[in-house]
C-alpha cells in the first residue's frame, strides 16, 4: 500500500514540476497568506494578552468590600413579613460602614490555596498646600502585605511603598496632584478628613503619570494612619485578594460571598464589558485573516484544475491501465497538499520575519519607549498551518473529483 502511495505522489510531483510558473505562483499565494496571518494574529492576540495581564495585575484578583448585593431588610419590614400593612414615616436604620468581623474574613481568604489577603481602609480627605486644596481618596494599607497583592511598587516614579513604615505621617500621591499642589518629595502637606481631623503628612513617594488604574486623585498611607485620620480605629472596608491562579477568581469570590454576605468582586466581573469586546474582536480578526487564506487557496485550485484539464488523455490511459477513481483523486489531492505544505513553510519564514520587524518598532508612550506586544507562541503557527492545509486540500479535491469521473473510452475515442 505504501508503494502505491509513493507512486501516486511521484506522479503528482512530476505534474507540478512540469508547471513550474503556476506552481510558484500558488506557493507564493499560500506563503503570503500564512505570513500575514501570523503577523496580524501576533499583533492582535499579543495586544489582547497584554491587556488582560494589565487587567489582572492592575488590582487584586478579588476585592471584598463592605457592600452587599442584596441589602438587608429594614427592621419594620422584618417585623411584619408579608403583612397587608403599609409602614410610613419610620426612620430608616443606617448601618456603620466597614467589614464586620474582618479578621475572620481575612483568615478565610488566607486559607484558600495560594491566596493572600490585604486589608485596607479607604476614605476621602482634603490636601492643602500654599492656599491650594485638592480632594484625595486616601487608601490605608499594610505595605508588607500590599506589595504581595498589587503592583503598586512597580508604578512608583520615586520612593518605595515600605517608606510609609519608616516615615511618620508618610503619604504617596500621583505626580499630577503633586504638580497641582506645587509640592515634591520630602515636602509637608496639610490633610483634613470629613470628620474634621487635621494633621501634616510628608511626601515619601510619587506615582508615575498616567496610572489610570490608580486614579489621578488616589494616595496611599499606612493603615493605622488612615484609621486615625479618618476617625475609624480598628476598621477596614476592603480586602484585596491575590490568587496563584487568577482565572480561578470567580469561584473563590463566590464562595467567600456566600459565606460572609459581603460583595466579593472578581477581576472578570469588574472587566466584563472589556472581555466581551475582546471576544467580538477575536471573531472579526480570525474572520479577516481566514479570508486571506481562503483567497490564497484559489491559486491551488487553479493549478490543480488546469492540471486536470491538461492531463485528461493521461488520466484516460491510467484508468485503462487499472488505476481506480480513488487513485486519481489522490494524485491531484497530493498536488494540492504539496503546494500547501511548501507554501506553509515559506509562510512561516515570512511571518517570522514580519514579527521580527514589528517587534523591533519603538513607540514613545508616556515618556517611555515601548514595543508592540506580540504573541509568538507555536499555537499561532499551528492555526495558520491547519487552516491552510484544510483550504488547500478542499481546493485540490474539488477538481480532483472531476478527474475521477473522466470516462476513458470517450477520451481515447476522441483522440483517435
C-alpha positions as a Markdown table, in Angstrom:
| # | Residue | x | y | z |
|---|---|---|---|---|
| 1 | Unk | 0.0 | 0.0 | 0.0 |
| 2 | Unk | 2.9 | 2.4 | 0.8 |
| 3 | Unk | 4.5 | 1.7 | -2.5 |
| 4 | Unk | 1.3 | 2.6 | -4.3 |
| 5 | Unk | 1.1 | 5.9 | -2.4 |
| 6 | Unk | 4.7 | 6.6 | -3.3 |
| 7 | Unk | 3.8 | 6.0 | -7.0 |
| 8 | Unk | 0.8 | 8.4 | -6.8 |
| 9 | Unk | 2.9 | 11.0 | -5.0 |
| 10 | Unk | 5.7 | 10.7 | -7.6 |
| 11 | Unk | 3.1 | 11.3 | -10.4 |
| 12 | Unk | 1.8 | 14.4 | -8.6 |
| 13 | Unk | 5.4 | 15.7 | -8.2 |
| 14 | Unk | 6.0 | 15.3 | -12.0 |
| 15 | Unk | 2.8 | 17.2 | -12.7 |
| 16 | Unk | 3.9 | 20.1 | -10.5 |
| 17 | Unk | 7.5 | 20.1 | -11.9 |
| 18 | Unk | 6.0 | 20.5 | -15.4 |
| 19 | Unk | 4.1 | 23.6 | -14.5 |
| 20 | Unk | 6.8 | 25.5 | -12.5 |
| 21 | Unk | 5.4 | 29.0 | -13.1 |
| 22 | Unk | 1.9 | 28.2 | -11.9 |
| 23 | Unk | 3.4 | 26.2 | -9.0 |
| 24 | Unk | 5.5 | 29.1 | -7.9 |
| 25 | Unk | 2.5 | 31.5 | -8.1 |
| 26 | Unk | 0.3 | 29.1 | -6.0 |
| 27 | Unk | 3.1 | 28.6 | -3.4 |
| 28 | Unk | 3.7 | 32.3 | -3.2 |
| 29 | Unk | 0.0 | 33.0 | -2.6 |
| 30 | Unk | -0.2 | 30.5 | 0.3 |
| 31 | Unk | 3.1 | 31.9 | 1.8 |
| 32 | Unk | 1.9 | 35.5 | 1.7 |
| 33 | Unk | -1.5 | 34.4 | 3.3 |
| 34 | Unk | 0.2 | 32.4 | 6.1 |
| 35 | Unk | 2.8 | 35.2 | 6.7 |
| 36 | Unk | 0.3 | 37.9 | 7.1 |
| 37 | Unk | -2.0 | 35.6 | 9.1 |
| 38 | Unk | 0.9 | 35.2 | 11.6 |
| 39 | Unk | 1.7 | 38.9 | 11.6 |
| 40 | Unk | -1.8 | 40.1 | 12.2 |
| 41 | Unk | -2.7 | 37.4 | 14.7 |
| 42 | Unk | 0.5 | 38.1 | 16.6 |
| 43 | Unk | -0.3 | 41.7 | 17.0 |
| 44 | Unk | -4.0 | 41.2 | 17.9 |
| 45 | Unk | -3.5 | 38.3 | 20.3 |
| 46 | Unk | -0.4 | 39.9 | 21.7 |
| 47 | Unk | -2.2 | 43.1 | 22.5 |
| 48 | Unk | -5.1 | 41.2 | 23.9 |
| 49 | Unk | -2.9 | 39.1 | 26.2 |
| 50 | Unk | -1.1 | 42.3 | 27.3 |
| 51 | Unk | -4.4 | 44.0 | 28.0 |
| 52 | Unk | -5.7 | 41.0 | 30.1 |
| 53 | Unk | -2.4 | 40.9 | 32.0 |
| 54 | Unk | -2.8 | 44.6 | 32.7 |
| 55 | Unk | -6.4 | 44.0 | 34.0 |
| 56 | Unk | -5.1 | 41.1 | 36.2 |
| 57 | Unk | -2.2 | 43.0 | 37.6 |
| 58 | Unk | -3.8 | 46.4 | 37.9 |
| 59 | Unk | -5.8 | 45.5 | 41.0 |
| 60 | Unk | -6.3 | 42.5 | 43.3 |
| 61 | Unk | -7.9 | 39.5 | 41.7 |
| 62 | Unk | -10.8 | 39.7 | 44.1 |
| 63 | Unk | -12.0 | 42.8 | 46.1 |
| 64 | Unk | -14.1 | 42.1 | 49.1 |
| 65 | Unk | -15.9 | 45.4 | 50.0 |
| 66 | Unk | -18.3 | 46.5 | 52.7 |
| 67 | Unk | -21.2 | 46.3 | 50.3 |
| 68 | Unk | -23.9 | 43.7 | 49.9 |
| 69 | Unk | -25.6 | 42.8 | 46.6 |
| 70 | Unk | -28.9 | 42.4 | 48.4 |
| 71 | Unk | -29.1 | 44.9 | 51.3 |
| 72 | Unk | -30.7 | 43.5 | 54.5 |
| 73 | Unk | -34.4 | 44.4 | 55.1 |
| 74 | Unk | -35.2 | 47.3 | 57.4 |
| 75 | Unk | -36.5 | 46.3 | 60.9 |
| 76 | Unk | -40.0 | 47.5 | 60.2 |
| 77 | Unk | -40.2 | 45.2 | 57.1 |
| 78 | Unk | -38.7 | 42.2 | 59.1 |
| 79 | Unk | -41.2 | 42.8 | 62.0 |
| 80 | Unk | -44.2 | 42.3 | 59.7 |
| 81 | Unk | -43.1 | 40.0 | 56.9 |
| 82 | Unk | -45.8 | 39.6 | 54.3 |
| 83 | Unk | -48.3 | 41.7 | 56.2 |
| 84 | Unk | -51.0 | 43.6 | 54.4 |
| 85 | Unk | -50.0 | 46.9 | 56.0 |
| 86 | Unk | -48.1 | 50.0 | 54.8 |
| 87 | Unk | -45.4 | 51.4 | 57.0 |
| 88 | Unk | -44.8 | 55.1 | 56.6 |
| 89 | Unk | -42.8 | 57.9 | 58.2 |
| 90 | Unk | -40.5 | 55.5 | 60.1 |
| 91 | Unk | -36.8 | 56.2 | 60.4 |
| 92 | Unk | -34.6 | 54.0 | 58.2 |
| 93 | Unk | -31.8 | 52.5 | 60.2 |
| 94 | Unk | -28.4 | 53.0 | 58.6 |
| 95 | Unk | -25.5 | 50.7 | 59.3 |
| 96 | Unk | -22.0 | 51.8 | 60.1 |
| 97 | Unk | -19.8 | 51.1 | 57.1 |
| 98 | Unk | -16.9 | 48.7 | 57.4 |
| 99 | Unk | -16.3 | 44.9 | 57.2 |
| 100 | Unk | -17.7 | 43.4 | 60.4 |
| 101 | Unk | -15.6 | 40.5 | 61.7 |
| 102 | Unk | -12.9 | 41.3 | 59.1 |
| 103 | Unk | -10.2 | 39.2 | 60.9 |
| 104 | Unk | -12.3 | 36.1 | 60.4 |
| 105 | Unk | -12.8 | 37.0 | 56.7 |
| 106 | Unk | -9.0 | 37.6 | 56.3 |
| 107 | Unk | -8.3 | 34.2 | 57.8 |
| 108 | Unk | -10.8 | 32.5 | 55.4 |
| 109 | Unk | -9.1 | 34.3 | 52.5 |
| 110 | Unk | -5.6 | 33.2 | 53.5 |
| 111 | Unk | -6.9 | 29.6 | 54.0 |
| 112 | Unk | -7.7 | 29.4 | 50.3 |
| 113 | Unk | -4.8 | 27.6 | 48.4 |
| 114 | Unk | -2.3 | 30.2 | 47.0 |
| 115 | Unk | -4.4 | 33.2 | 48.2 |
| 116 | Unk | -3.1 | 36.3 | 50.0 |
| 117 | Unk | -5.4 | 38.9 | 51.5 |
| 118 | Unk | -4.5 | 42.5 | 52.2 |
| 119 | Unk | -6.8 | 44.6 | 54.4 |
| 120 | Unk | -7.2 | 48.3 | 53.7 |
| 121 | Unk | -9.3 | 51.4 | 54.6 |
| 122 | Unk | -10.4 | 53.9 | 52.0 |
| 123 | Unk | -11.8 | 57.4 | 52.7 |
| 124 | Unk | -11.8 | 61.0 | 51.5 |
| 125 | Unk | -9.5 | 63.7 | 52.7 |
| 126 | Unk | -8.5 | 67.2 | 51.5 |
| 127 | Unk | -4.9 | 68.1 | 51.0 |
| 128 | Unk | -3.8 | 71.7 | 51.5 |
| 129 | Unk | -0.6 | 73.4 | 50.4 |
| 130 | Unk | 0.1 | 77.1 | 49.8 |
| 131 | Unk | -3.6 | 78.1 | 49.7 |
| 132 | Unk | -4.4 | 75.3 | 47.3 |
| 133 | Unk | -6.8 | 72.4 | 48.1 |
| 134 | Unk | -7.2 | 69.1 | 46.4 |
| 135 | Unk | -9.6 | 66.2 | 47.2 |
| 136 | Unk | -7.8 | 62.9 | 47.7 |
| 137 | Unk | -9.1 | 59.3 | 48.1 |
| 138 | Unk | -6.7 | 58.0 | 50.7 |
| 139 | Unk | -6.0 | 54.3 | 51.0 |
| 140 | Unk | -4.5 | 52.9 | 54.2 |
| 141 | Unk | -2.5 | 49.7 | 53.6 |
| 142 | Unk | 0.0 | 47.4 | 55.3 |
| 143 | Unk | 3.0 | 47.8 | 52.9 |
| 144 | Unk | 4.5 | 44.4 | 53.6 |
| 145 | Unk | 1.2 | 42.6 | 52.6 |
| 146 | Unk | 0.1 | 45.1 | 49.9 |
| 147 | Unk | 3.3 | 44.5 | 47.9 |
| 148 | Unk | 2.3 | 40.8 | 47.5 |
| 149 | Unk | -1.2 | 41.6 | 46.4 |
| 150 | Unk | -0.8 | 44.6 | 44.0 |
| 151 | Unk | 1.8 | 46.1 | 41.6 |
| 152 | Unk | 1.9 | 49.4 | 43.4 |
| 153 | Unk | 5.7 | 49.3 | 43.8 |
| 154 | Unk | 6.1 | 49.0 | 40.0 |
| 155 | Unk | 4.1 | 52.1 | 39.4 |
| 156 | Unk | 6.2 | 54.4 | 41.6 |
| 157 | Unk | 8.4 | 57.0 | 39.9 |
| 158 | Unk | 10.3 | 57.8 | 43.2 |
| 159 | Unk | 10.2 | 56.3 | 46.6 |
| 160 | Unk | 9.1 | 52.9 | 47.9 |
| 161 | Unk | 5.9 | 51.6 | 49.5 |
| 162 | Unk | 7.9 | 50.5 | 52.5 |
| 163 | Unk | 8.9 | 54.1 | 53.2 |
| 164 | Unk | 5.4 | 54.5 | 54.7 |
| 165 | Unk | 6.5 | 52.4 | 57.6 |
| 166 | Unk | 9.8 | 54.3 | 58.2 |
| 167 | Unk | 8.4 | 57.8 | 57.9 |
| 168 | Unk | 5.9 | 59.2 | 60.4 |
| 169 | Unk | 2.9 | 60.5 | 58.6 |
| 170 | Unk | 4.2 | 59.5 | 55.2 |
| 171 | Unk | 2.0 | 59.6 | 52.1 |
| 172 | Unk | 2.4 | 58.6 | 48.4 |
| 173 | Unk | 0.4 | 60.6 | 45.8 |
| 174 | Unk | 0.5 | 60.9 | 42.0 |
| 175 | Unk | 2.8 | 63.2 | 40.0 |
| 176 | Unk | -0.2 | 65.2 | 38.6 |
| 177 | Unk | -1.6 | 66.0 | 42.1 |
| 178 | Unk | 1.9 | 66.9 | 43.3 |
| 179 | Unk | 2.3 | 69.4 | 40.4 |
| 180 | Unk | -1.1 | 70.9 | 41.1 |
| 181 | Unk | -0.2 | 71.4 | 44.8 |
| 182 | Unk | 3.3 | 72.6 | 44.0 |
| 183 | Unk | 5.0 | 70.1 | 46.2 |
| 184 | Unk | 7.6 | 67.3 | 45.7 |
| 185 | Unk | 9.5 | 64.6 | 47.5 |
| 186 | Unk | 10.0 | 65.3 | 51.2 |
| 187 | Unk | 7.6 | 68.3 | 51.4 |
| 188 | Unk | 4.9 | 68.6 | 54.0 |
| 189 | Unk | 1.2 | 68.9 | 53.1 |
| 190 | Unk | -1.8 | 69.5 | 55.4 |
| 191 | Unk | -4.6 | 66.9 | 55.4 |
| 192 | Unk | -8.2 | 67.2 | 56.7 |
| 193 | Unk | -10.7 | 64.4 | 56.9 |
| 194 | Unk | -14.5 | 64.7 | 56.7 |
| 195 | Unk | -14.6 | 64.1 | 60.5 |
| 196 | Unk | -12.7 | 67.3 | 61.0 |
| 197 | Unk | -9.3 | 65.8 | 62.0 |
| 198 | Unk | -6.3 | 67.5 | 60.6 |
| 199 | Unk | -2.6 | 66.7 | 60.5 |
| 200 | Unk | 0.5 | 67.2 | 58.4 |
| 201 | Unk | 1.8 | 64.5 | 56.1 |
| 202 | Unk | 5.1 | 64.1 | 54.3 |
| 203 | Unk | 5.5 | 63.1 | 50.7 |
| 204 | Unk | 7.6 | 59.9 | 50.6 |
| 205 | Unk | 6.7 | 58.7 | 47.0 |
| 206 | Unk | 5.2 | 59.7 | 43.7 |
| 207 | Unk | 3.2 | 57.5 | 41.3 |
| 208 | Unk | 4.1 | 57.7 | 37.6 |
| 209 | Unk | 2.0 | 59.9 | 35.5 |
| 210 | Unk | -1.0 | 58.3 | 33.7 |
| 211 | Unk | -1.6 | 55.4 | 36.1 |
| 212 | Unk | -5.3 | 55.2 | 35.3 |
| 213 | Unk | -5.9 | 52.1 | 37.4 |
| 214 | Unk | -5.0 | 54.1 | 40.5 |
| 215 | Unk | -6.8 | 57.3 | 39.5 |
| 216 | Unk | -5.3 | 60.8 | 39.4 |
| 217 | Unk | -6.7 | 61.5 | 42.9 |
| 218 | Unk | -5.6 | 58.5 | 44.9 |
| 219 | Unk | -3.0 | 58.3 | 47.6 |
| 220 | Unk | -1.5 | 55.7 | 50.0 |
| 221 | Unk | -0.8 | 55.9 | 53.7 |
| 222 | Unk | -0.1 | 53.4 | 56.4 |
| 223 | Unk | -3.3 | 51.6 | 57.5 |
| 224 | Unk | -3.2 | 52.8 | 61.1 |
| 225 | Unk | -2.5 | 56.3 | 59.8 |
| 226 | Unk | -5.7 | 56.2 | 57.7 |
| 227 | Unk | -7.7 | 54.8 | 60.6 |
| 228 | Unk | -6.5 | 57.6 | 62.9 |
| 229 | Unk | -7.0 | 60.4 | 60.3 |
| 230 | Unk | -10.5 | 59.2 | 59.2 |
| 231 | Unk | -11.5 | 58.6 | 62.8 |
| 232 | Unk | -12.2 | 54.9 | 62.3 |
| 233 | Unk | -9.9 | 52.9 | 64.6 |
| 234 | Unk | -9.6 | 49.1 | 64.0 |
| 235 | Unk | -11.9 | 49.4 | 61.0 |
| 236 | Unk | -11.3 | 48.3 | 57.4 |
| 237 | Unk | -13.7 | 48.5 | 54.4 |
| 238 | Unk | -11.9 | 46.4 | 51.8 |
| 239 | Unk | -9.8 | 43.2 | 51.5 |
| 240 | Unk | -7.8 | 42.7 | 48.3 |
| 241 | Unk | -7.1 | 39.1 | 47.4 |
| 242 | Unk | -4.4 | 37.8 | 45.1 |
| 243 | Unk | -4.6 | 34.2 | 43.8 |
| 244 | Unk | -1.9 | 31.9 | 42.4 |
| 245 | Unk | -4.4 | 31.2 | 39.6 |
| 246 | Unk | -6.1 | 34.5 | 38.6 |
| 247 | Unk | -8.5 | 32.7 | 36.3 |
| 248 | Unk | -10.0 | 30.9 | 39.4 |
| 249 | Unk | -11.1 | 34.2 | 40.9 |
| 250 | Unk | -14.8 | 33.8 | 40.2 |
| 251 | Unk | -15.5 | 30.6 | 42.1 |
| 252 | Unk | -13.3 | 31.7 | 45.0 |
| 253 | Unk | -15.1 | 35.0 | 45.2 |
| 254 | Unk | -18.5 | 33.3 | 45.0 |
| 255 | Unk | -17.6 | 31.0 | 47.9 |
| 256 | Unk | -16.4 | 33.9 | 50.1 |
| 257 | Unk | -19.5 | 36.0 | 49.2 |
| 258 | Unk | -21.9 | 33.1 | 50.1 |
| 259 | Unk | -20.1 | 32.6 | 53.4 |
| 260 | Unk | -19.8 | 36.2 | 54.6 |
| 261 | Unk | -22.6 | 38.0 | 52.5 |
| 262 | Unk | -20.2 | 40.8 | 51.6 |
| 263 | Unk | -19.7 | 41.6 | 47.9 |
| 264 | Unk | -16.6 | 39.7 | 46.6 |
| 265 | Unk | -16.0 | 41.0 | 43.0 |
| 266 | Unk | -13.6 | 39.2 | 40.8 |
| 267 | Unk | -11.5 | 40.9 | 38.1 |
| 268 | Unk | -13.5 | 39.1 | 35.4 |
| 269 | Unk | -16.7 | 40.7 | 36.8 |
| 270 | Unk | -15.2 | 44.2 | 37.1 |
| 271 | Unk | -13.9 | 43.9 | 33.5 |
| 272 | Unk | -16.9 | 42.0 | 31.9 |
| 273 | Unk | -17.6 | 44.7 | 29.3 |
| 274 | Unk | -13.9 | 44.7 | 28.1 |
| 275 | Unk | -13.7 | 40.9 | 28.0 |
| 276 | Unk | -16.9 | 40.7 | 25.9 |
| 277 | Unk | -15.4 | 43.2 | 23.5 |
| 278 | Unk | -12.2 | 41.1 | 23.2 |
| 279 | Unk | -14.4 | 38.1 | 22.1 |
| 280 | Unk | -16.0 | 40.2 | 19.3 |
| 281 | Unk | -12.6 | 41.5 | 18.3 |
| 282 | Unk | -11.2 | 37.9 | 18.0 |
| 283 | Unk | -14.2 | 36.8 | 15.8 |
| 284 | Unk | -13.6 | 39.8 | 13.5 |
| 285 | Unk | -9.8 | 39.2 | 13.4 |
| 286 | Unk | -10.0 | 35.5 | 12.6 |
| 287 | Unk | -12.7 | 36.1 | 10.0 |
| 288 | Unk | -10.5 | 38.6 | 8.2 |
| 289 | Unk | -7.3 | 36.5 | 8.3 |
| 290 | Unk | -9.1 | 33.3 | 7.3 |
| 291 | Unk | -10.5 | 35.2 | 4.3 |
| 292 | Unk | -6.8 | 35.9 | 3.4 |
| 293 | Unk | -6.0 | 32.2 | 3.5 |
| 294 | Unk | -9.2 | 31.3 | 1.5 |
| 295 | Unk | -8.2 | 33.7 | -1.3 |
| 296 | Unk | -4.7 | 32.2 | -1.3 |
| 297 | Unk | -6.2 | 28.7 | -1.8 |
| 298 | Unk | -7.7 | 29.9 | -5.1 |
| 299 | Unk | -4.2 | 29.6 | -6.5 |
| 300 | Unk | -4.1 | 25.9 | -5.6 |
| 301 | Unk | -7.5 | 25.4 | -7.1 |
| 302 | Unk | -6.3 | 27.0 | -10.3 |
| 303 | Unk | -3.1 | 24.9 | -10.6 |
| 304 | Unk | -4.9 | 21.6 | -9.9 |
| 305 | Unk | -7.8 | 22.4 | -12.2 |
| 306 | Unk | -5.5 | 23.3 | -15.1 |
| 307 | Unk | -3.6 | 20.1 | -14.4 |
| 308 | Unk | -6.8 | 18.0 | -14.6 |
| 309 | Unk | -7.7 | 19.7 | -17.9 |
| 310 | Unk | -4.3 | 19.3 | -19.5 |
| 311 | Unk | -3.9 | 15.7 | -18.3 |
| 312 | Unk | -7.3 | 14.3 | -19.5 |
| 313 | Unk | -5.7 | 12.0 | -22.0 |
| 314 | Unk | -3.1 | 10.7 | -19.4 |
| 315 | Unk | -6.0 | 10.2 | -17.0 |
| 316 | Unk | -7.8 | 8.1 | -19.5 |
| 317 | Unk | -4.8 | 6.0 | -20.1 |
| 318 | Unk | -4.2 | 5.5 | -16.4 |
| 319 | Unk | -7.9 | 4.5 | -16.0 |
| 320 | Unk | -7.5 | 1.9 | -18.8 |
| 321 | Unk | -4.4 | 0.6 | -17.0 |
| 322 | Unk | -6.3 | -0.1 | -13.9 |
| 323 | Unk | -6.0 | 3.0 | -11.7 |
| 324 | Unk | -9.1 | 3.5 | -9.7 |
| 325 | Unk | -11.1 | 6.7 | -9.2 |
| 326 | Unk | -9.7 | 6.9 | -5.7 |
| 327 | Unk | -6.1 | 6.7 | -7.1 |
| 328 | Unk | -6.7 | 9.6 | -9.5 |
| 329 | Unk | -8.3 | 11.7 | -6.8 |
| 330 | Unk | -5.3 | 11.1 | -4.5 |
| 331 | Unk | -2.9 | 12.2 | -7.2 |
| 332 | Unk | -4.4 | 15.6 | -7.5 |
| 333 | Unk | -5.1 | 15.9 | -3.8 |
| 334 | Unk | -1.4 | 15.2 | -3.3 |
| 335 | Unk | -0.6 | 18.1 | -5.7 |
| 336 | Unk | -2.7 | 20.5 | -3.6 |
| 337 | Unk | -1.2 | 19.1 | -0.4 |
| 338 | Unk | 2.3 | 19.6 | -1.7 |
| 339 | Unk | 1.6 | 23.2 | -2.7 |
| 340 | Unk | 0.0 | 23.9 | 0.7 |
| 341 | Unk | 2.9 | 22.4 | 2.7 |
| 342 | Unk | 5.6 | 24.2 | 0.7 |
| 343 | Unk | 3.6 | 27.5 | 1.0 |
| 344 | Unk | 3.1 | 27.0 | 4.7 |
| 345 | Unk | 6.8 | 26.5 | 5.4 |
| 346 | Unk | 7.6 | 29.6 | 3.3 |
| 347 | Unk | 4.8 | 31.5 | 5.1 |
| 348 | Unk | 6.3 | 30.6 | 8.5 |
| 349 | Unk | 9.6 | 32.1 | 7.4 |
| 350 | Unk | 7.8 | 35.2 | 6.1 |
| 351 | Unk | 5.7 | 35.5 | 9.2 |
| 352 | Unk | 8.7 | 35.2 | 11.5 |
| 353 | Unk | 10.4 | 37.9 | 9.6 |
| 354 | Unk | 7.4 | 40.2 | 9.8 |
| 355 | Unk | 7.1 | 39.6 | 13.5 |
| 356 | Unk | 10.8 | 40.4 | 14.0 |
| 357 | Unk | 10.3 | 43.7 | 12.2 |
| 358 | Unk | 7.1 | 44.6 | 14.1 |
| 359 | Unk | 8.8 | 43.6 | 17.4 |
| 360 | Unk | 11.7 | 46.0 | 16.8 |
| 361 | Unk | 9.5 | 49.1 | 16.4 |
| 362 | Unk | 9.5 | 51.6 | 19.2 |
| 363 | Unk | 6.6 | 53.7 | 20.2 |
| 364 | Unk | 7.1 | 56.7 | 22.7 |
| 365 | Unk | 4.2 | 56.4 | 25.1 |
| 366 | Unk | 4.0 | 58.5 | 28.4 |
| 367 | Unk | 7.7 | 59.4 | 28.0 |
| 368 | Unk | 8.9 | 55.7 | 27.7 |
| 369 | Unk | 9.8 | 53.7 | 24.7 |
| 370 | Unk | 7.5 | 50.7 | 24.4 |
| 371 | Unk | 7.4 | 47.8 | 21.9 |
| 372 | Unk | 4.4 | 46.1 | 20.3 |
| 373 | Unk | 3.3 | 43.2 | 22.4 |
| 374 | Unk | 3.4 | 40.2 | 20.1 |
| 375 | Unk | 2.1 | 36.6 | 20.5 |
| 376 | Unk | 4.9 | 34.4 | 19.1 |
| 377 | Unk | 3.5 | 31.1 | 20.5 |
| 378 | Unk | 3.6 | 27.9 | 18.4 |
| 379 | Unk | -0.2 | 27.9 | 18.7 |
| 380 | Unk | -0.5 | 30.7 | 16.0 |
| 381 | Unk | 1.8 | 28.8 | 13.7 |
| 382 | Unk | -0.3 | 25.6 | 14.2 |
| 383 | Unk | -3.6 | 27.5 | 13.5 |
| 384 | Unk | -2.2 | 29.0 | 10.3 |
| 385 | Unk | -0.9 | 25.7 | 9.1 |
| 386 | Unk | -4.1 | 23.8 | 9.9 |
| 387 | Unk | -6.3 | 26.4 | 8.2 |
| 388 | Unk | -4.0 | 26.5 | 5.1 |
| 389 | Unk | -3.9 | 22.7 | 4.8 |
| 390 | Unk | -7.6 | 22.4 | 5.1 |
| 391 | Unk | -8.2 | 25.1 | 2.5 |
| 392 | Unk | -5.5 | 23.6 | 0.2 |
| 393 | Unk | -7.0 | 20.1 | 0.4 |
| 394 | Unk | -10.5 | 21.3 | -0.3 |
| 395 | Unk | -9.3 | 23.4 | -3.2 |
| 396 | Unk | -7.5 | 20.4 | -4.7 |
| 397 | Unk | -10.3 | 17.9 | -4.0 |
| 398 | Unk | -12.9 | 19.8 | -6.0 |
| 399 | Unk | -11.2 | 19.5 | -9.4 |
| 400 | Unk | -9.9 | 16.0 | -8.4 |
| 401 | Unk | -13.5 | 14.8 | -8.3 |
| 402 | Unk | -13.8 | 15.9 | -11.9 |
| 403 | Unk | -10.7 | 13.9 | -12.9 |
| 404 | Unk | -12.0 | 10.8 | -11.2 |
| 405 | Unk | -15.2 | 10.9 | -13.3 |
| 406 | Unk | -13.4 | 11.0 | -16.7 |
| 407 | Unk | -14.7 | 8.3 | -19.0 |
| 408 | Unk | -11.5 | 6.8 | -20.6 |
| 409 | Unk | -13.5 | 5.4 | -23.6 |
| 410 | Unk | -14.8 | 8.8 | -24.6 |
| 411 | Unk | -11.3 | 10.4 | -24.2 |
| 412 | Unk | -9.4 | 7.7 | -26.2 |
| 413 | Unk | -12.1 | 7.5 | -28.9 |
| 414 | Unk | -11.9 | 11.3 | -29.4 |
| 415 | Unk | -8.1 | 11.1 | -29.6 |
| 416 | Unk | -8.2 | 8.6 | -32.5 |
